Amino acid sequence: MRKSKIPKMKRASLIAVGCAVLAGAVTVGSFLIYDRIQADRYGFSKLDNISVPAPITDEAIELDVKLDEITMHYAVYGKTGRQPVVLIHGNSSSHLGLDSLARYLANDFTVYSIDSRCHGQSSDPGVISYDLMAEDSAQFIKKLNLKKPYILGHSDGAIVALTLAYTYPDIPGAVIAYGANSRPDMMKPYFTLGVLLSNLQHHDKLNDLMLTLPDMTADKLSKITCPTDIVIAENDIMWLSDAVFMHDKIRLSSLDILKGENHSSYVSLNGKKAYKTAINFLK
């Protein structure tokens, strides 16, 4: 009988690695089933019957405003004097990332699309957090004297919108959060791994932001008093069950799960479906 050529210690290590991989696969598989069950409590949003006007083609007005810590750049779309909407973009983007959505919304609202600190043409004070961006956004709204604006955010911008809503519950008239996560561990493992590898190649405070924050607890979310729509794509980079959690904790909230969409397909790549969810919710 021939003896195995693999040393006992090495065999033990391989078995341990195999068991760890198997356990990880079982854990992820179980969570995938749980995630789908949670989402199936609500089903997918039906938006096909909502008519959409053509997006405006007028040039946006580009401006700057001085806040306490930063100079914030922003763009204004549509006629002035209408219900104000504030758009907040995602990580590593700028107001240009929501240009398509802004142009659809400008048919109905006056749209103010901002560049968050350390992004776009706004200044970079060297530090960033969702709390700081929410404070900047609140100052922006007060500085421009916007009354009960609707605040719409995508990805990190959605986190900022929700953070603003529970920190300053009297400011927003309504909030729509497209693709938010309540904690870093609510992002799917493949996305987190990609951010970690990116940080190893080039360390970036914007990556650190996603890896360490937010921390939106049930208690914080319960402080949101305005009507709120939690929107998530079927194939988003965060778990559907996290959107269910946020919806469950925000009293005046609805939940939209968009079938067949991914994190950016329905909003920053083409704002038509995001516009449909907004009009369906706001009107």
N, C-alpha and C positions, 0 to 999 in steps of 0.2 A: 504494500500500500504506500503510494507516494505521499510525502508530506507536502502541505501547501508551501509555496515559495514566498507567501506573504507573512512577514513576522507577526507574532501574536499581538504586539503593541500596535502595529500599524493596522491590523485587522480590527482591533477594538476601536481605534480612532475612526476607521471608515464606517463601522457599524453605528458609532455615536453620531457621526455626521449624517448618515442615512436616516437615523431615527429623528434627528432634529429637522431635517428637510421634510420628512413625512409628517411630523407634528405640525410644522409650519403650514404645509399644504392643507392639512385637515382643518386647522384653525381658520385659514383664509377661506376655504370652501364653506365652512360652517357660517362664517360671517357673511359670505355672499348670499347664502340662502336666507339668513336673518334679514339682510339688507333688502332683498327683494320682497320678503313678506311685509316688512314695514312700509315699503313704497306701495305695495299692492292694496294697502288700506285705503289709498286715495285714488289710484289709477292715473291715467295720463290726461293732460289738459287737452280739450278740444277747441282749437282756435281756427279751424278751416273756414268757418262761416263769418269771420270778422273781416270786413272790407278794409283795405289799406289805401290811403291816398298816396300819390307819388311824393317822394321826398323833395324838399325844397332844394333849389339849386343856387340860391343867393349865397354870396360869400359871407362867412361868419366874421363878426367884428372881434378882433383880437386886442385884449387889454391886459393891464397889470394893476394889482392893488397891493398896498403895503399893509402887512399884518404885523403882529407883535414880533414874531421871530423870522418870518420869511416875506419875500415878495412873491405873491401868487399870480401866475399867469392864467388867463381864462379866455374862453371864446363865447360869444353870445349869438344865438341862432333865433330867427323868427322875429315877429313883431313885438315891440315892447308893450307893456301894460297888461299882458295876459297873466294867467296863473303861472308863477315861476316854477321851473324844474331845475334842480341841480344834479348834474351828472358827475360821477366819480369813477375814474378808470381803474384798471387793475395794475398789478405789480409789473414794473419795468415798462409801462406804457405811458400814455399821455392823453390829453383830451382828443387827439386825433384818432385814438383807438376806438372811440365811441362816436365818430363823425357820422356814420351811417344812421345809428339810432337817433342822434341829435337832429338830423335832417327830417326824419319821419315825425319826431315829436314836435318839431317847430311848426307843423301844420295846426297844432292845437294849443301850444304853450310858448312862453318865452323861456328858452333853454340856456342855462349857464353851465358850460362844461369846463371843469377846472383841471389844472395840472397840480397834483399833490406835491408836497415838499419832496425834494430829491428826485423829482421826475420832470420830464419835459422842459419847459422854459421857466418853471418856478425855481427859486433859489434852493441851495442845498446847505443847511446849517450843520450837517455832519451827523445828526442823530435823527432817527425815525422810529415811530411806533404807531400802532393804530390809534392809541389815545391821542398822540400828538397830531395826527392827521385829522382826527375828529374835531380836536380843538381848533385847528386851522380852518376847517370847513365851517364850524360854528361862527368863528370870527368873520369869515368871508360873508356869510349870510347876514350877520348883523351889520357889517360895514356897508353892504349894498342895500340894506333895509328891505330884505326880501321877507314878505309876510307868509308864514306857513307854507314854505316851499315843499313840493314833492321832491324827495331825495332818492335818486336811482343810482345804484352802484353795481359794478361788475367785479367779481372776484375779490381782490383786496379792497376795491372800492365798495363792495357790498358789505364787507366787514366794517369799514369806516362808517358807512351809512347806519348800520345797526348800532355801532358804538356811540355815534352821535345821538341816536334816538334814545338810548337808555341813559346817557350822560346828561343830555339836555332834552327831556321829553316834551318840553313846551315849544321847541323850535319847529320840528317837521309837521307838515300837514298829513303826509303819508310817506311810506318808505317801500321801495321795491329793491330786494336784494337778489341779484342774479349771481348764482354760483358762490355763495359764502360757505365757510366752514367755521364751526364754533371752537375747534381746537386743532393744533397741528396734527395730532394722531388720527383725525378724521379725514385726512387726505389719503388716497389710496397708496399702497406701498411703492408701486412703480414710479409714481410722481415724486414722492419723498426721496427715493433713491436717486432719481435724476437730479434733484436739487442738491443733494449731498455731493454727488460726483462733480457737479458744476462748481460747487464751493471749493472742492479740493483743487480744481484747476485754476480757479480765480475767485478768491474770497470776496464776497459781496454782502454788504449790509442788507440789501434787499432780499437775498437768499436767507440770511439769518432771521429776518422778519418772519418769513413763512415757516421756518423750522422751529421757531420758539414761541410764536404767538399765532392767533389770539387766545384768550381765555374767557370765552363768553359762557358764563355759568347760567344755570336756570334762574338764579336770583337776579342777575343782571338783565337777562332777557325779559323777565317779568316786569321790569320797570318801563318797558316800551308801551306807551299808551296810544300811539297813533295807529291807524290802519296800516297793516304791513303785509306785503306779498313776498313769500319765500319762493324763489324760482330756481329750479335745478334741472340739468339735462339728464336724460336717461343714462348717457355714457360719460358723465362728468368725472372730474379728477378727485372728487370727494364722495364719500358714501351717501347714498340716498337717505339712509336712516338718520344722518345728521341733520338734513333738511327737515325731516319729520320731527326730530327733537326740538329744533328751533321753532317750528310751527306750533308744536304742542305747548311751548313755554311762553309764547307771545299771545296775549289774550285776543286781540283784534287782528288775527292774521289768517291768511289763506295760503295754500300750497299749490304751486304749479310744477308738475313734472313733465318735461317736454320730450316726447318720444323721438328716438332716433338722433337726437342732438348730442353734441359734446360741449365741452366747457366754453368754447368761443364761437361755435358755428352759428348760433342763433342771435348773437349780440355784437361782438366786435368785428366778426367777418361779414355779417349781414344783419343789420338791425331790424329787419321786417318782423320777424317773429317776436323779438323782444318788445317791439312797438305794439304788437297785437296783445301781448300779455299786459302791457302797461295800460292800454286803452280799455281792455276788458275789466281790469281791476279799478282804475281810477274813475271811469265813467259809469 
